[in-house]
Amino acid sequence: VWPTVVLAAGLQAVAGLAGAGGLMKFVTAPVNAGFLNGLGLILLSSQVGLFLELGGGELLPLPELGAAAALVAITAGFTQLLPKINPDLPASLLGIVAARQAAQAWHLPVRTLCDQAGAGVFSGGALQSLPHFVGVPETVAGSPLWSADTLQIVAPAAASIATISVFEILLSSKVLDDAAPPSSAPSP
């Protein structure tokens, strides 16, 4: 994994220095809309599971479902109304904070990250179950780390990762540029 990540990062840097951002002028509005729709579907599908019983596939019991729906409404209300009142405030972030405060203040029966990931993940006040960085390996599949054999093994994956991430970053920048007021400067 290590050489793949390093090579992918190097390829991203090369793409940036080569001016790959200039290619975004060839991206049409339908392609950009498709990117946004796909991203929305991925986010929606990842959130639907939170309204289902863990492992059961059935809807949450009514009290939990109602509480979750109320928190969704609070967050959605903030993201829709706050920009009309003060567009300089981070509406989505404040909506999440308000929903959390409401859940805590009203003791709503909603799941937390500890419920989803397990209390052991957060024991000791830190994310202790995440893998620790143990150092750079000396070999990959029996070859020295930076040999031609290793690069031949990891180059296709690194090129794919770099290409996808560069396109995602550039499309996200285009979305932000298109959403920004005309008086603001575009992303570099």
URWORA-V827202 format. One record per residue. RES is the residue in three letters. SS is DSSP state (a for helix, b for strand, c for the rest). PHI is phi in whole degrees, -180 to 180 (999 if undefined). Layout:
RES:SS:PHI  RES:SS:PHI
This chain:
VAL:c:999  TRP:a:-55  PRO:a:-66  THR:a:-64  VAL:a:-66  VAL:a:-64  LEU:a:-66  ALA:a:-62  ALA:a:-64  GLY:a:-64  LEU:a:-66  GLN:a:-64  ALA:a:-63  VAL:a:-62  ALA:a:-62  GLY:a:-66  LEU:a:-67  ALA:c:-81  GLY:c:82  ALA:a:-61  GLY:a:-62  GLY:a:-65  LEU:a:-72  MET:a:-66  LYS:a:-67  PHE:a:-91  VAL:c:-83  THR:c:-84  ALA:a:-60  PRO:a:-62  VAL:a:-66  ASN:a:-64  ALA:a:-64  GLY:a:-63  PHE:a:-60  LEU:a:-65  ASN:a:-64  GLY:a:-63  LEU:a:-63  GLY:a:-63  LEU:a:-65  ILE:a:-64  LEU:a:-65  LEU:a:-63  SER:a:-66  SER:a:-74  GLN:a:-90  VAL:a:-59  GLY:a:-60  LEU:a:-71  PHE:a:-95  LEU:b:-110  GLU:c:-59  LEU:c:-60  GLY:c:77  GLY:c:-90  GLY:c:80  GLU:c:-101  LEU:b:-60  LEU:c:-60  PRO:c:-59  LEU:a:-53  PRO:a:-61  GLU:a:-69  LEU:a:-64  GLY:a:-64  ALA:a:-65  ALA:a:-64  ALA:a:-64  ALA:a:-64  LEU:a:-69  VAL:a:-62  ALA:a:-64  ILE:a:-62  THR:a:-63  ALA:a:-63  GLY:a:-61  PHE:a:-62  THR:a:-69  GLN:a:-92  LEU:a:-92  LEU:a:-60  PRO:a:-62  LYS:a:-75  ILE:a:-83  ASN:c:-147  PRO:c:-68  ASP:c:-81  LEU:c:-85  PRO:c:-77  ALA:a:-60  SER:a:-66  LEU:a:-65  LEU:a:-67  GLY:a:-64  ILE:a:-66  VAL:a:-63  ALA:a:-64  ALA:a:-65  ARG:a:-64  GLN:a:-63  ALA:a:-65  ALA:a:-61  GLN:a:-74  ALA:a:-67  TRP:c:-96  HIS:c:52  LEU:c:-72  PRO:c:-81  VAL:c:-118  ARG:c:-78  THR:c:-113  LEU:a:-62  CYS:a:-63  ASP:a:-65  GLN:a:-76  ALA:a:-96  GLY:c:101  ALA:a:-63  GLY:a:-63  VAL:a:-65  PHE:a:-104  SER:a:-67  GLY:a:80  GLY:a:80  ALA:c:-141  LEU:c:-80  GLN:c:-83  SER:c:-89  LEU:c:-71  PRO:c:-65  HIS:c:-94  PHE:c:-76  VAL:c:-107  GLY:c:119  VAL:c:-85  PRO:c:-68  GLU:c:-92  THR:b:-136  VAL:b:-130  ALA:c:50  GLY:c:85  SER:b:-100  PRO:b:-57  LEU:c:-53  TRP:c:-112  SER:c:-88  ALA:a:-63  ASP:a:-63  THR:a:-63  LEU:a:-62  GLN:a:-66  ILE:a:-72  VAL:a:-93  ALA:a:-58  PRO:a:-61  ALA:a:-66  ALA:a:-64  ALA:a:-66  SER:a:-64  ILE:a:-62  ALA:a:-64  THR:a:-63  ILE:a:-62  SER:a:-70  VAL:a:-64  PHE:a:-63  GLU:a:-64  ILE:a:-64  LEU:a:-67  LEU:a:-66  SER:a:-64  SER:a:-64  LYS:a:-65  VAL:a:-60  LEU:a:-65  ASP:a:-63  ASP:a:-69  ALA:a:-84  ALA:c:-74  PRO:c:-61  PRO:c:-58  SER:c:-78  SER:c:-86  ALA:c:-78  PRO:c:-70  SER:c:-65  PRO:c:-69
